[in-house]
Amino acid sequence: MGHRMTITVDEGLVDEVRKAFRARTRSEAIRAALAEVLRRRKLDRALAHRGKIGLGLDRGGLKKMRS
């Protein structure tokens, strides 16, 4: 686990996040929301590279690798 800290957060927003993630506690809701933000950020970064990284493979090469 992490360090305890005191922060001021909009209670309505935390309750909305808690319901959206079906979290039992506010702490669980905040952890889930932070993890989701990071997951989406990583996905956005990966998608930004889509089609820009040449692997040197075509369909024939992929079929050959699978067999």
N, C-alpha and C positions, 0 to 999 in steps of 0.2 A: 504494500500500500504506500501511499505517499505521506507527505507532511500535512498536518492540520493547518488550516488558515482561515482567517475571518475575512469575508468579502461581503459587499452589499450587492444584492441581486434582486431584480424585480420579482416579487413573489408570484405574481400572475404568470409571468413567463416561465418560471420554474415549474409551477403547477401544470401549465400547458405542455411543457416538455415531459414532465412525469407521466402525464396521460398518454402522450404520443408514443412514448417508449414503454409504456405499461410498467414503469419502474415503481417499486414499492416505497422507496425513500427518495428524498430530495438529492441526497448524495449520489445514489445510484443513477438518478436522472441526469445529473450534471456530468458524471463520468461517461454515461452513454452518449450524451450530446457532444462532449469533447471528442470522444472516439469517432463519432460520425463525421464531425468537421474534418478531422485528420484523414479519415478514409476517403472522403470526397475530394480533399485537396490532392491526395496521392493519385486518385483516379483522374482528376483533371490534368495533372502533370503528365501522366502516362498517355492520356488521349491527345495531349498537345504534340506528342512525338509520333502519333499514328501516321504511318505512311512516309515517315522521314528517315527511318532506320532501314537500310538495305541489308537483307539477310542473304542475298544471292540465291534464293530458292524460288522455284516456280512450282506449279502443281505436279509436274512430273517428278521433280526432285523430292517433293514431300511424299508422294506415293511410294517412291523408291525407298525412302527412309522408313516408312511404316511397314514395309514388307520384309 
